[in-house]
Amino acid sequence: MQEGVTLVFAGGDRRMVTAARSFAAEGATVLMTGFDRYGQSAPGLQFVHQLQRAIPRADGLILPLPYTQGGGILNAPFSEKQILLDTVFRLADKAKVICGGMLPEEDER
């Protein structure tokens, strides 16, 4: 992993935290959003509760598996509120890479 790369993990479950730790260990700056109810600390990870403060900083945006719980809502079981996918994609306009589990091709970068 190249130092200076910022990855944002948006939504998901504990598997996302485990994956994020691996990237942080390789030198990436890792921001976690949609985890306001996670309730645990995770060394090397920065938990950012406001999407608009995290997602626009992303070189890469990592979405969960599956990326949606349906109805245009991000799969984010640790979030206190529903996160609209339209908002996520709008905020990620500068991300070079967007990936997620079962993400439609038109939304991948």
N, C-alpha and C positions, 0 to 999 in steps of 0.2 A: 504494500500500500504506500502510495506517495504521501509524504508529510505535506501538510497544508491543504489536504482534501477534506472537505466538510460533507459528512453524510448525515442525512436526517431520516430517522426511522419514525414513521407516522402510524400510530395504531398498532394493533396486534397484541399478542399474548407474551408469555414468558420466553417463548422461543425467540422472539425478536430481541429481547434483552440479551439473551445468550449470544446471538449473532452479532449484535452491536458491540458487545464486549470484545469479541474477536477482532473486529475492525479497529477498535480503540487501541488494542494491544499492538496492532501493526502500525500505529502512528496517526490514524485518522482522527479528526475532531468529530465526535459523534454527539448529535443532538437527538433527544427523544421527545416526541410530542404526542399527545393523546394518551398519556400515562399518568394523569393527575391522581388517580386512585391506586397507583401501583404500591405505594406505601413502603418501599424499601430503597435503600441507597444502592448504587451500583458504581463502584470505582471506575473512573475514566469516562463516565457518561454524564452528559448535562441534560437534565430534565427541564424542558421549556414548555410551560403550560399554554402559551398563546401561539397558535399556529402561525400567525403573521410575523412573529419574532423568530421562528425557526425555519420554516419552509423556504422563504426567499433566500436564505443563506446557503442552500443546498447545492453542492456540485452534483450530488446523487441523492435521489429520494427513494427510500426503500419502503414499500407498502407490504402489508401482511399477506398471509395465506389463510383463507382467501382474502382478497383485498377489500371485498364488500360484504356487508351483511344483507344486501338487497336494498332496493328503493333509493339508490344513489347515496347510501350512507357508508362511510368507511368502517371497516371491521375494527373497532377500537373498544374492547371490553373493559379496559382500565380508564376510559375517559368518563368524566362526569356528565358530558353532554354528547349528543349526536354530532358527528362531523360530516358535513356534506362533501362528497367527492368533487363537485363542481368548485368548491372553495379550495380544496387541496390542489387541484390541477391549475386553477387560476394563479395561486400563489407560487406554483412550481415552474413558472414560465421560463426561468433562467437555469433550471437544473439541466445538466448535460445528460444525465441518466435518470430514468424513472423505471423502476421494476417492481413487480408484485406478483403474488400468487394468483394465477388464473386471470391475469389482467388482459383485456382485449388488446390486440395488436395495435389498434389505432391510438391507444393511450401509452404505449411503450415508447421509450427513447433509448 
